[in-house]
């Protein structure tokens, strides 16, 4: 089996809402487990927090996330950027528009100097997304 790289996002009490949102954007199957389900809640306030969440999409994406309980450190500002790329313009521009809903557009999705379409945004949960849609190959 080849090595696989999956983004794993950490939140403070927002993992469930974030992953529900990402499922509405990308579709797919979402699995979520709480700290209580695994007997891992040291504090009653942590019981319903998400210990592990995984979204697996028909497009082959896997996105994971968890809530970091209050007694554990969560480094603010150490966000990961998630990059989506490919040549399916309708699919990728649709993802971009949905992710931008309630978020902040940094770079509008438009033709880039390298010939592709590119856009960058921060979604409503503070995660930065980069979308690159491959332009048509130059004629030989």
C-alpha positions in Angstrom: 0.0 0.0 0.0 1.4 3.4 -0.9 1.9 6.1 1.7 -1.0 8.5 2.0 -1.0 12.1 3.2 -4.2 13.3 4.9 -4.8 16.7 6.3 -5.7 16.4 10.0 -7.3 19.6 11.4 -7.5 20.5 15.1 -10.3 22.7 16.5 -11.4 23.9 19.9 -15.1 22.7 20.1 -15.8 23.2 16.4 -14.8 19.9 14.8 -18.3 18.6 14.5 -19.6 21.8 12.8 -16.5 22.0 10.6 -16.7 18.4 9.4 -20.5 18.7 8.8 -19.7 21.8 6.7 -17.0 20.0 4.8 -19.3 17.1 4.1 -21.9 19.6 2.7 -19.1 20.9 0.4 -17.5 17.6 -0.7 -20.1 15.0 -0.1 -18.9 11.6 1.0 -19.1 9.5 4.2 -18.5 11.2 7.5 -17.6 9.2 10.6 -17.3 11.0 14.0 -16.5 9.6 17.4 -16.7 11.5 20.7 -14.3 11.3 23.7 -17.1 9.8 25.7 -17.7 7.0 23.2 -14.1 5.8 23.8 -14.1 6.5 27.6 -11.5 9.2 27.1 -13.3 12.2 28.6 -11.4 13.3 31.7 -13.7 16.3 32.1 -17.5 16.1 31.6 -17.3 19.1 29.4 -15.2 17.1 26.9 -17.6 14.2 26.6 -19.3 15.3 23.5 -16.3 16.8 21.8 -15.0 15.0 18.7 -12.1 12.7 19.4 -11.7 11.6 15.8 -13.6 12.5 12.6 -13.0 11.3 9.1 -14.6 12.4 5.8 -14.0 10.1 2.9 -15.3 11.4 -0.5 -16.1 9.8 -3.8 -13.5 12.1 -5.3 -10.8 10.3 -3.3 -10.3 13.0 -0.6 -9.8 12.1 3.0 -10.0 14.8 5.6 -9.6 14.2 9.3 -10.3 16.4 12.3 -10.6 16.5 16.1 -11.4 18.8 19.0 -8.5 19.6 21.3 -9.9 19.5 24.9 -9.4 22.5 27.1 -6.7 20.8 29.2 -4.5 20.3 26.1 -2.5 22.9 24.2 -3.9 24.2 20.9 -1.4 26.4 19.2 -3.4 29.3 17.6 -2.2 30.5 14.3 -0.5 27.2 13.3 -3.2 26.5 10.7 -2.6 24.1 7.9 -3.4 25.1 4.3 -5.3 22.6 2.3 -4.7 22.5 -1.4 -7.2 21.2 -4.0 -6.1 20.8 -7.5 -7.1 19.1 -10.7 -8.6 19.8 -14.1 -12.4 19.4 -13.4 -13.3 23.1 -13.5 -17.0 22.6 -12.5 -16.1 20.5 -9.5 -13.3 22.5 -8.2 -14.9 25.9 -8.7 -18.0 24.5 -7.0 -15.9 23.5 -4.0 -14.3 27.0 -4.0 -17.7 28.7 -3.9 -19.0 26.5 -1.1 -15.9 26.9 1.0 -16.0 30.7 0.6 -19.6 30.9 2.0 -19.2 32.5 5.4 -15.4 32.8 4.9 -12.9 35.3 3.6 -11.7 35.3 0.0 -8.0 36.1 -0.2 -7.5 35.6 -3.9 -10.6 35.3 -6.1 -10.7 32.2 -8.3 -9.4 33.6 -11.6 -6.8 33.0 -14.4 -3.3 33.0 -12.9 0.0 34.0 -14.6 1.0 30.3 -14.9 -2.1 29.6 -17.0 -4.2 27.8 -14.5 -7.1 29.2 -12.5 -6.2 29.8 -8.9 -8.0 31.1 -5.8 -7.3 31.2 -2.1 -9.7 31.7 0.8 -10.0 31.2 4.6 -13.2 29.3 5.4 -15.6 30.1 8.3 -13.5 27.9 10.6 -10.2 29.6 9.9 -8.8 27.0 7.6 -6.9 28.3 4.5 -7.8 26.6 1.2 -5.9 26.9 -2.1 -7.7 25.8 -5.3 -5.8 25.4 -8.5 -7.6 24.3 -11.7 -5.3 23.2 -14.5 -5.5 25.2 -17.7 -5.6 23.5 -21.0 -2.3 22.0 -22.1 -0.4 24.1 -24.7 -0.6 22.9 -28.3 2.5 21.2 -29.6 
